[in-house]
Amino acid sequence: METDAVGDAELLARISTGDESALRELIERHSGWLMLRLRRRAGNADLAETALQDAFVVVWQQAGRYRGDGDVGAWLWGIAIRRLISCLRTRPAPVALRDEVVARYAGQTLSAEEQLLLAVEHGDLGDAMARLSPDLRAALRATVLDGLTTREAARLLGVPHGTVKSRVRLAKIHLRRHLMGALT
């Protein structure tokens, strides 16, 4: 795994000098898992593909900004999720992915994390999250599903730290109301 991280950092260095073959290699290494995660977040193949393409355009333009202090995959995910959030701001609420679509991209065996995410996204909680505004949903996903701190989510989403905290609090209130209504 460490070899891949070193190789990825080297690819970014080459991309920063205009090496298109390095970009192709980076895309081949990372586009599969990035697309899977983006599709889960977006619920829309076209939107996920647009966000992924936009993300790699940003990588091409800004590869030199990678500081080398962290996993390249995490850096790529940060770019991809920001591009998706930008796309979501101009689109209606996403529709949950069907199990057969996820299975097609994930292969035959789903990891425990993937199974949990599917259960969350396709159950009552997924329905409740689909009713949230894109901004509330993005803050909640960044902090809860992606495991970022509110400060990290603020940097990722490009909003102040307090805004993320407020959005997460509001999202939880909305989810609680929706889920309590589903129980009665």
N, C-alpha and C positions, 0 to 999 in steps of 0.2 A: 504494500500500500504506500509506503514511504517513497518507493521508487517512482510511483505514478505521480505523487505530489511534486517531487523534484522535476520530473519530466514535464509536468504541467507548467511549473514556474519557468522552465527553460522555453517552453512553447510561447508563453506570454512575452518573454524577452524577445524572441524572434518575431512575434507578431508586431511588437512595438517598432520594429525596424522595417515593417512592410512585407513580411514573409507570409504569403497567402497559403502555402502548403502547411505552415504551422497552424494557421487558423483552421484549415480543413481537418487537421489531426485533432485539434482541441474540440471541434464540433463533433467529430466522430466519437470521441471519448465521453463527452458529457451531454450531448443532445437527447439521448434516450431517457435518462433519469430526470433531466430537467423538464422534458416534455410531459412525462408522467405526472410529476408534481404540479406543473402548471395546469394541466388538464383537470386534475383533481380540484385545484383551487378555482379555476375558471368555470368548469362545467360546460365548456364550449371549445370544440376543437379549433375552430378558426381563430378565436381569441387567443388561445394558448399558442398556436403556431405564429401568430403575429407577434406576441410578446417574446417568444423564443428568437424569432428572426431579429427583432429589434434589439434584444439582449446581445446577440452576437455582432450586430453592427456597432453597439457601444463598445464591446470588447475590442473590435478592430480599431476603433477610433481612440480608445483609452487604455490599451493594454499596458502602456508605460506607467499608469497610475497604480498598478498593483505593487504594493510595498513589500511583498514577500513575507509578511508577518501573519501567516494563517494559511489555511487550506485554500487552494485555488477553487475547489468545488464550492466552498462556502461563499467565496467572492463572487463566483458566477451566479449562484443562487440569489445573492443580494441584488445583483443587476437584473436578473430575470424577474424576480418578484416585484421590483420597482416598476419595471416595464409593464407587467401585468396589472398592477394597481393603476397605472396611468390609463391603460386600456379600459379597465373596469369603470373608471370614473365617467366614461362616455358611453357605456353600454348598460342595458338593463340587467337586473339580478340574474345570476347564472342558474342553469338547470343542472341538477345533480347528474353525474355520470351513471350510466347503467352498468351493472356488474360485468356484462359481456364485453363492453368497451374497455374497461379497466383490465380485464383478463387478457384481452388481445395485446395490450401494450406491456403488461407486466409478466407475460408468460404463463405457464401453467401453475406455478406455485407462488402464492402471495406470502410475503413475510408477515410476521405478527403485527408489525407497525401498519402495514398496508391493510390487513384485515380490520384492525381497529379503526383506521381512518375511514374505510368503507362503511363500517357499522355506524360511525359517528355521522358521516355525510348522508347516509341513506335512511337514517332513523328519524325519530321525532326531533332530535337535536339538529340534524341536517335541514329539516323543514324549517325549524325556527331560525337557523342561521341564514337560510335563503331569504328570509323576510327582512333581515337587517340591511341597512344602507351599505353600499360598498366600502365607505370609510370605516364604519363600525366593524364590519365583517373582516376587513383587512387588519385592523388593530388586534382583534380577537385572535385571528389565525396566526398572526406574527408572534403574539405573546403566548398563546396556549398551544396551538398545533405545532408551530415551528420552534417553540421553546426559547424565544428571545426574551431578554429583559425589556422592560419598558423603555429604557434608554437606547438599547440596540434597535428596538422597533421604531423608535422616534427617528433615528438616523436612517434606517431602511426606508421608512415611509416619507421622510422629508418633512416632518412636522415637529413642533416642540414636544418635549418630554411630557409636560402636563396635558397636552392634547391627547396623547396616547392613553395616559391614565384615565382621562375623562371618557374617551371613546370605549375603553375596555369596561369601565364601570357602567356606562349606558348600555353597552351591548349585553352585559350580564343581566341587567334589569329587564331588558326586552326579552331575553331568552327565558328568564325565570317566569315572567308573565305568560309567555306563550306556552311554556312547558307545564305550568300549573293549570292553565286553561285546558290543556290536552288531558290532564288527569281527572278533571271534573266532568 
